């Protein structure tokens, strides 16, 4: 059910604050880590910020490759998300250790996780101060896809009948939440308080 996402809408894939799986690869090595802190920072071109701690193996690979990927997991991947966020890639290839099905992104060849509901490949935008001081990496999205059952026409559609495909939101300590209800807002009429 993967469908390409127009880059003009790519930032919407993470604008609601889902936990993401950060993929990295360089020199025949690859890694995957969970990150609760990611967000869009620009629409055109689409740019994403994600926090990647100084101590992580992922950070080494992102710096070496100049790129990273984001896979947005759904409810079914809560255990996997918690597991890869709790273990170091220095102890062995996480994809092999936990039998994680993946595919390579078509633009940068970065690892992306099967079974997720959105995928992005990002070229790193070097911001040495932000990376050192705040562990924040910026990337320009060069390719994006999403599961059409929950993201189509540039919008998320999170409904009761597709709840297993809702995104994960980390609350801490291995506890995740997912969106269960949506509400369509309307513009309020103006009120004249001059009289």
N, C-alpha and C positions, 0 to 999 in steps of 0.2 A: 504493500500500500504506500510505498515511498513515492513522493512526488517532489519535483524541484520546486523550490520557493524562490520567487522573484527577489533579488537582493534588496529591492526597495522595502520589502517586508521582513527581511531576515532578523532585524533587531527585535521584532515582535515574538520571536521564538523564545527569548529569555526575559522579556520585559516584565513578566509577572513573578520573577524571582525563583525559578525552579532550581533544585540541585542539579548540577551538571557533572558529567564525567569528562575530565580533561585528558585527551589523548596526546601522546608525543612519540616521536620516533626520530632516531638519528644513528647513522653508522651501523645499521643492522640491529639496533636495540630499540625497544619500544616500552611504553609504560602507560598506565591509566590510573588516575586518582579522582576522587570525588571532591567537589568544591561547592560549598553552599553560597559563596559570595561571587556572583557574576551579575553583570547588568549591561544593557546597551548604553552607549555614550554618544552615538551619532547615527543619524539615519542615512545620509548620503555623503560619502560611501558608508555602508554599515560598519560600525565599529563596536567592539565588545570589550569590556574590562572583566578580568577574572583574577582572584587572589590565589597565588601559588607560593606557598611558604618557602623560605630560603633553604630549609632542610630537606626538601623533597627531591627525589630522583627525577620527577617530571620536570622540575625547574631546570635541571642540568640539560635535559634533552631539548626543552623548548629554547633555551639560550643557544644551544649548539645548532639546532635546525632552523631557528628563526620563524617558527610556526607552531601552532597547536590546533587541536580539534576539540569540539564540544559535542557530546552526545547527551541528549536530554532523556533520562530514564523515566519510565512509568511505574505504577504501583508494583507490578510483577517483578521489578528489578530492585526492590528495596533491600533485600539481603545482599545482593551483589554490590549495590552501591555502598552500603555500610562496610562490607568486607574490603573492597578496594580502597576505601578511604581510611581503613584501619591498619593496612599493611604496607610495607615498603617494597618498591620495585627493585631495590638493591638486593633483595633476597631471592630474586628470580622473576622470570617473566610472568606477570599476573594473568595474562591471557591463557598461557599454558597451565598454570597452577590451578586455575578455577574453571578451565574449559570455556572461556568466554568466546562466543562467536563474534567475529568482527569482519569488517570489509574495509578496504582502503579507499579513502576519499579520491575522487576523480581528478582533482586539481593539484593537490599537494601530496597525495599518497599517504595521508596520515590515518592511523587506525580509528575506526568508528565502531560503535557497539551495536550489534543486531538486537532487535527487540525494543529499542528505544523509540521515542515518538518524534524526535527532531535531531538533525545532525548539521554541524557547521564546520567548515575548514577556515582557519584564520591565519593570515600572515602577521607575524609579530610587528608591532610598531614600537621601535626601541624608545623607551622612556626610562633611561637608567636611574634617574632620581626616584621616580615612583616605584620602580622595581626594587631598588635597595631600601628605601625608607618605608614603603607601605606594602611590599610584596605584590603590588598590583601590576599586572601585565595587560597591555592593550593589543588588540588584534583587529585587522580589517577583514571582514568576512568576504571570502572569495567564492564561496559555494555554500548552498544550503538546501536541505531537503526536510520534509516532514511527512508524518503519517497522515494521509488525507482523511482518515476517519476522525481525527481530532483537530487538524489544522488545514484549512482550505480557504482560498480566496483572501489570503493575507490575515486570517483571523483564527484564533482558537475557538473551538466549539466543544466545550466540556459539559456533557449532559449525563443524565442518569444512565442512559443506555450505552455509554462508552466509558463508564467509571474506571474500568480496569486499565484504561489508557491515559488516565489523568496523571499529570506530572507530580513529582515528589518535592516536598519542601521540608528541609531539615530543621527540626526543633531542638536538636542537641541530644547527645548520649544515645545515638542510634534510633531516635524516635523521629518519624516523618509524618507529615500531614499531606493531604492532597485536596485540591478544590472539589467541593461537593455540590455547591450551588452557585449559580450566576444570576445576575440581575441586570436587566437592560435599563440604563439610566435615560432620563429625558432632560432637556434643557428647561430650567425653571423660568416662568414668566417674570419679567421685571416688575418691581414694586415701586410705585411712586410715593416717596415719603417726604416730598417737598411741601405738601399742603397741610 
